[in-house]
Amino acid sequence: MMEKKAAKGAKPKRYAMVDREHCAACGACEAVCPRGAVSVWQGSFSVVDGALCVGCGRCSAECPASAISMEVRA
């Protein structure tokens, strides 16, 4: 299910968080991110740019290692 877009200027309610211990650095999350917010860092693990992440959850759904969770913004 797709998350509703936040109002212009408002931050999305969720963001992606990577568990580096479980990340396989396969790049599946990077491939499906519509905003380019996810990248694999030096072939070790994925990182998420919180400024670009819109909280859609595609990366979390695609991750074969279940290493990405969607967290609520404070």
C-alpha positions as CSV (number, residue, x, y, z in Angstrom):
1,M,0.0,0.0,0.0
2,M,1.4,3.4,-1.0
3,E,1.8,6.1,1.6
4,K,-0.1,9.4,0.9
5,K,2.2,12.2,-0.1
6,A,3.0,14.8,2.6
7,A,1.9,18.3,2.1
8,K,4.5,20.5,0.4
9,G,7.1,21.4,2.9
10,A,6.0,18.8,5.5
11,K,8.2,15.9,6.3
12,P,6.9,12.4,5.6
13,K,5.6,10.5,8.6
14,R,8.0,7.5,8.0
15,Y,11.5,6.9,6.9
16,A,13.7,3.9,6.1
17,M,16.2,2.6,8.6
18,V,18.8,0.0,7.6
19,D,20.1,-2.7,10.1
20,R,23.7,-2.8,9.0
21,E,24.3,-6.1,10.7
22,H,21.7,-7.8,8.5
23,C,22.2,-5.9,5.2
24,A,23.6,-8.0,2.4
25,A,24.5,-4.9,0.3
26,C,22.7,-6.5,-2.6
27,G,21.4,-3.2,-4.0
28,A,17.8,-4.3,-4.3
29,C,16.6,-1.4,-2.2
30,E,18.7,1.1,-4.2
31,A,17.1,-0.2,-7.4
32,V,13.5,0.4,-6.3
33,C,13.8,3.7,-4.5
34,P,11.9,6.3,-6.5
35,R,13.8,9.2,-5.0
36,G,17.4,7.9,-5.1
37,A,17.5,8.1,-1.3
38,V,19.1,4.6,-0.8
39,S,22.6,3.7,-1.8
40,V,25.1,0.9,-1.0
41,W,28.1,2.3,0.8
42,Q,31.4,0.9,-0.3
43,G,29.9,-2.5,-1.0
44,S,29.3,-3.0,2.8
45,F,25.7,-1.9,3.6
46,S,22.9,0.4,2.4
47,V,22.5,3.9,3.7
48,V,19.4,6.1,3.5
49,D,19.5,9.8,2.9
50,G,16.7,11.0,5.3
51,A,16.4,14.3,3.4
52,L,15.4,12.4,0.2
53,C,13.4,9.5,1.8
54,V,9.6,9.9,1.3
55,G,8.7,6.9,3.4
56,C,7.1,4.9,0.6
57,G,8.4,1.6,2.0
58,R,9.5,0.1,-1.4
59,C,13.0,-0.5,-0.2
60,S,11.7,-2.3,2.9
61,A,9.4,-4.5,0.9
62,E,12.1,-5.4,-1.6
63,C,14.9,-6.2,0.9
64,P,15.6,-10.0,0.8
65,A,17.4,-9.8,4.1
66,S,14.6,-7.9,5.9
67,A,17.3,-5.4,6.9
68,I,15.2,-2.3,6.3
69,S,12.4,-1.1,8.6
70,M,10.1,1.8,8.3
71,E,10.4,4.1,11.4
72,V,8.1,6.9,12.5
73,R,9.6,10.4,12.5
74,A,9.8,12.2,15.8
